[in-house]
Structures are given as C-alpha cells and as structure tokens.
Amino acid sequence: MMDIVISMGFVGVMLSMLGMGLLIAYYGSSKTRNVGFLFLIVGAGIAYYITLPETYADVAFMNGMLAFVGGMVGGIIGIIVFLVAIIKS
C-alpha cells in the first residue's frame, strides 16, 4: 500500500515540477526563468530516478503511476466536459 502512495507522490511532484517549470521558464521574467529551469531540472531528475529499474520497478509502483495518470486524465476530461457544457448553455 505504501508503494502506491509513494509512487503517486513521486509522479505528482514530477508532473507538477515539469509543468510549472515549463510555464515559468516560458512566461517568467529574467529572474523567475532561472527558477523555471531549476524546476525543469528537478522534475527531469525525479523522472530519471523513478524510471531506474532498481528503484521502484515492482508492480505496486507501476499500479500507482497508472492510477495517478488515470486520475489526472479523468480530471482533465471532466473539466473539458464541464467547460463545454457551460459554454454551450
């Protein structure tokens, strides 16, 4: 059970670091762009760490990653359906 929690936490931190890093590096001013690039490096480091075979290559970790990504995709689809319903009405 803890493997699933840890894997979902790692994937969540990795995706948020990569997403925030991309946005800050692109839209930020000169000072904040450096922070955006730092976020990108940290996110890439976490992505590299969790894909190492000896780190968390067991079934529980992969199930946690799939559960998190599935939840994110479901949430995004729900938001899109909600926005389309509001725009159409």
C-alpha positions in Angstrom: 0.0 0.0 0.0 2.8 2.4 0.8 4.4 1.7 -2.5 1.3 3.0 -4.3 1.2 6.1 -2.1 4.9 6.8 -2.6 4.7 6.2 -6.3 1.7 8.5 -6.7 3.5 11.2 -4.7 6.7 10.9 -6.9 4.7 11.1 -10.1 2.6 14.0 -8.8 5.7 16.0 -7.8 7.4 15.2 -11.1 4.5 16.3 -13.2 3.9 19.5 -11.3 7.6 20.4 -11.4 7.8 19.8 -15.1 4.5 21.7 -15.8 5.4 24.6 -13.5 8.9 24.7 -14.9 7.7 24.9 -18.5 5.3 27.7 -17.7 7.7 29.7 -15.6 10.6 29.2 -18.0 8.4 30.4 -20.9 6.4 33.2 -19.4 8.6 34.4 -16.5 10.8 37.4 -16.3 14.5 37.1 -16.3 14.8 36.3 -12.6 12.0 33.8 -12.5 13.1 32.0 -15.6 16.1 30.6 -13.7 13.6 29.2 -11.2 11.6 27.6 -14.0 14.7 26.0 -15.4 15.6 24.7 -11.9 12.1 23.2 -11.7 12.6 21.5 -15.0 15.9 20.0 -13.9 14.4 18.8 -10.6 11.4 17.3 -12.5 13.7 15.6 -15.0 15.8 14.2 -12.1 12.8 12.8 -10.4 11.6 11.3 -13.7 15.1 9.7 -14.2 15.1 8.4 -10.6 11.7 6.7 -10.8 12.4 5.0 -14.1 15.5 3.3 -12.8 14.9 -0.4 -12.7 16.2 -0.9 -9.2 14.3 2.0 -7.7 10.6 1.1 -7.8 10.2 -1.3 -10.6 7.7 -3.5 -8.8 4.1 -4.0 -9.7 2.7 -1.7 -6.9 4.8 1.2 -8.1 3.6 0.9 -11.7 0.0 0.5 -10.5 0.4 3.7 -8.5 1.7 5.5 -11.5 -1.1 4.3 -13.7 -3.7 5.3 -11.0 -2.3 8.8 -10.8 -2.0 9.4 -14.5 -5.5 7.9 -15.0 -6.9 10.2 -12.3 -5.2 13.2 -13.9 -6.6 12.3 -17.4 -10.1 11.7 -15.9 -10.0 15.1 -14.2 -8.9 16.9 -17.3 -11.7 15.2 -19.3 -14.2 16.2 -16.6 -13.1 19.8 -16.7 -13.3 19.9 -20.5 -16.8 18.4 -20.4 -17.8 20.9 -17.7 -16.5 23.9 -19.8 -18.2 22.7 -22.9 -21.5 22.4 -21.1 -21.1 25.9 -19.7 -20.1 27.4 -23.0 -23.0 25.7 -24.9 -25.6 26.9 -22.4 
